[in-house]
Amino acid sequence: MRRSLWKSLREGLRDDNFLGFLERIEGWVSKILSIMMLLVIFLSVFQLGRVLFVELTSISPNDNSTRVLFTIFGLFLNVLIAFEILENITAYLKKHVIQVELVIVTSLIAVARKIIILDLEKTAGLDLIALAAAILALSVSYWLVRKVPPRNHH
């Protein structure tokens, strides 16, 4: 019995068997993440709908609706970011490769969201420079990823 256990363990730890085991685990984790991201998307849409209803039914002509618009735009972008993350996960499930272009686009949307909801009166100049540097770096990265032809892995 001891020998068969040792033999089974050695067999399971062979490179090809172990890599297959890891791929199955990655698949299950990706599926769980997809389900959790769907939950996040539904909750975000619910929150957006609630804020839209409350804010649109309580607007008076004297209100400064700029703050409300920035809140609503931020919530819309939260949903879009969640969709992009779900797209990243499902692309991984389909191709078993993390698609750099999708990650960069998701990051650009997140930075755009930050800029849209940014309160310029409370933001330091250094923070603006950091956001500008992030946008520049992500834009250059996106351009490079789009410009360089994909490599074929054989």
N, C-alpha and C positions, 0 to 999 in steps of 0.2 A: 504494500500500500504506500509506503514511504517513497519507494522508487517511482511509482506511477504519479504520485503527487509532484515529485521533483521533475519528472519528465513533462508533465502537463504545464508546470510553471515555466520550464525552459522553452517549451513549444510556444506558449502564450507570449513570451518575451522576445521571440524572434522578431527581427526588424519589421518584416511585412505584416505579421499578425498584430504587433503592437501599434504600427501606424494605422492599420485598419480600425483598431479599437479607438485610437485617438480621433480618427475621422468620424466615427459614429458618435462619439461624445461631442465633438464640435457641431455636428448636425443637430443633435438634441438641444444643445445650448442655444444654437441659432434659432431653432423653432420656439423655444421658451422665450427668448428675447423678442421674437416677432410678435408673439401673443401679448407680451407685456407692453410692447410699443403700441399695439392696437388699442390696448386699454388706455394708455397715455393719450393717444389721439382722440379717442372717444371722450375722455375727461376734458381735454383741451377744447374740443368743439362744444361740449356742454357749457364749460366756463365762458367761452366766447359768446355763445347764445344768451347766457344769463346776463352777461355784462351789456351786450347789445340791447336786450329787452329793457333792463333797468335804466340804462343811460338814455336810450332813445325815448322812453316814456316819461323821463323826468327832466328833459331839457327845456329850459325856459329861454326866451329871447335875450335875456340879460346875462346868461351863462357864458363863461369863457370855455367854449367847447374844444379848444386846442388840446387840452390835457386829456379829455375823453377820447379824441381821435388818436392821439399817440398811444393811449392804453389799448384801444381797439386794434390799431395797426400792429402793436406788439403781440397781441394775442393771436392775430391772423398769422404772423410770422412764426409764432411758437408752433402752430399747427403745421405750417410748411416745413419747418425744421424737423418736426417729428416724422413727417412723411419722407423726408430725405433720409433720415436715419433708418426708417423701415425699408426704404429702397436699398440702402447699403447692406442691410441684413439679408434681404431677399436676393440681392445680387450675389452675395457670398454663398447663400444656399444653392443657387443655380450653378455658379461657376467655381466655387471653392477658392475664390481669389478676392482679396479686398481691392475694390476699384478706387484708385487714388483720385481720379477725376470726381467721383461722387463725394468723396470725403472733402475735397477742396471746395466744391460747390456748396455743400452743407455748411462748411466753415464760413464761406462768404455770406451766406444767408444769415448766419448767426451774428456776424459782425455788422451786417446791414441792420439787423434788428436792434442791436445795441446802439447804433447811431440814431435810428429813428426814435427810440425811447429816451435818448440821452437828454438830460437836463443841463443845458449849456451854462446856466447860472451857477450850478454846483460842480461843474467839471473843471478840473485843473488843465492847464495847457499841456502838461506832460502826458496826461491821459489822452488828449486829442492826438498828440504826436504818436503815441503808442498805437492808437487805432488806425492812424494813417499808415504807419509802418506795417501793421497787420494786413491792411487792405492791399498795400503794394506787394508784400511778400506773397499773399494768396493769389493775387492777380497774375504775378509773374509765374508762380507755380502752375496755375491753371493754363496760362499761355504755353509754358514749356510742355506740359502733359499733352496738350492738344497738338502741339507742333511736332513732337518726337513720334515717329511711327512706332507702333507696338512691336515688341519682339515676339517671335514665335518660339515657344518652348517645346522642344521635341524630346 
